[in-house]
Amino acid sequence: MTRRAPIDIDIQAGQRVRAFRLKRDMTLAELGQELGISHQQLQKYETGSNRMSVGMLVKVAAALKRPVTDFIEEPKAPKVSPALSALRQANALIENAMRHI
């Protein structure tokens, strides 16, 4: 059985754990103790070398007094090129004009 490697969202969540921990002036050892894990394990979560379970993320959020959503970046909407935007506007104008014929 192979372990799944961390993906971008795991790494981003870990980076946010670290940022929020530092904002609260907590050490790895302090937060690790509060979570019931070693500071080494917490460091692996923060660096993205280990994945956090959803349950652990909930514990981390509670310990850092943050909503869980603060640790997960919302997917970004794909960028629409100016040309595609112009085509959509032109199409809307044509459809509107066709309704009035």
N, C-alpha and C positions, 0 to 999 in steps of 0.2 A: 504494500500500500504506500503510495507516494503522498507527501504533504503538498498542499497547494501553496504556491509561492504568493507572497503579498502582492497585491495589485495597487494601482495608483491611489485608490480611495483609502486603502489600508495605510499607506505611507502618509497621505494627507491627514488622516485622523490622528496618527501617531505624532505628527508635527504639531498638531493643534493641542494634543495632550501636553506636550512639552511647553508650548507657549503659555497655555493657561496655568500650568503648574508653576512656571517661573513668575508669572504675574502675581501669583499668590505667595511668592517667596518660599515655596516648598522645595525640599530636596527630594531626590529620587527615593531615598530611604524613608522619608516621612510619608510620602504618598504611597509608597509600596507597603509600608506597615499598615496604613489605613485601609488599603485594599486587600491585605492578607497575602501579598506576593512579595518576592524578593525585589530589591532595587535592580538587580540584573535583568529580571524578567520585565520590569517596567521599562528599563532602558531599551530592551529589544522591541517592545511595543512602540516606543517613541521613535526609534530609528527605522521602523518598518521591517526589521528582519524577522519578526514574528507577527502573526495576525491576532487581533483582539476578537474575542467572541462578542456577540451582541450583549450578552449578560455582563461581561467585563466592561464594555463601553458604558453601560448604564451605571455600573458601580463607579467608574472613573468620573462620569458626568456629575453624579451625586456628590462625590468627594470634593470635586472642584467647584461645586455649586453653579453648574452651567447646564442648560438644556442639552439633551443629546444631539439635537440638530446643530449645535455650534461646532460639532466635531466632524460633520459631514457636509461637504460642499455640494450644493445643488448642481445638477448637470447644466452646462451652459447651452443655450439655444444656438443652433448652427447659424453662422453668419450668412446673411444674404448679400450677394454681390450687388453693386449699384445697377448693373445691367439687368439682372433678374428683377430687381425692384422696379425698374423703369418698365420692363415688359409686363409685369403684373398690373401696374398703373394703366398702361396703354390698353391692356386686355379689359380692364374694368370700364374704361371709357368707351371702348368699342361695344361691349355688352350693353352698357347703358344706352348708347346711341341706337342700337338694334331694337331695343324695347320701344323706342319712340317712332319707329318707321311704320 
